[in-house]
Amino acid sequence: MPSLLRTQQLARVLLAQGVSGEIVCSGDGLTVVVDDERQREIATAVVAKYFPGQGHVVHRSI
């Protein structure tokens, strides 16, 4: 499970990049749920940087 500090850091970076959505943490990593394709692309890059191999980004419509 990602640490609270790293998850908060991820949330701040996502907000600074204009991404709104939800971060769902689980025992095997985290999932970021976003509302549109542009936000998905940005969030995917941010998650790959902070949680390589541990995070996923999905579009809310899926």
Secondary structure, 3 states (H helix, E strand, C coil): CCCHHHHHHHHHHHHHCCCCEEEEEECCEEEEEECCHHHHHHHHHHHHHHCCCCEEEEECCC
